[in-house]
């Protein structure tokens, strides 16, 4: 969850309790911003929040990629995590998919496919438009065993 989303969540849950007004600076352009933050946050987290919400180009690209990574990780958990109802996936395979999020989102690699076994595959890739996709496929091999 993005930091600013955590602040919004806390405000809803605690009727504004545990939220305080702070100043932090953007990691890219150094602009100082006054923002609402969680009381327990360190200076580093406050600067991260200021960066997430800064309007400069570098910060906007950074926040976009960070959001993409978080959504990709959430999708991996949804499709391959313990709570999915369709396939059994070992933790090590889920870890591998999570590890692929960074190099794919940053454009170091185009895609990664993990062959989990029993016809199940997990794939994460970036499209030419820069959209991150997480997919789970399952081939029913039993149909070939007549
Ligand atoms: Zn900035």
Boltz pocket constraint, residues with backbone or C-beta under 6 A from the ligand:
constraints:
  - pocket:
      binder: B
      contacts: [[A, 26], [A, 27], [A, 28], [A, 29], [A, 30], [A, 31], [A, 50], [A, 51], [A, 54], [A, 55], [A, 56], [A, 57], [A, 59]]
      max_distance: 6.0
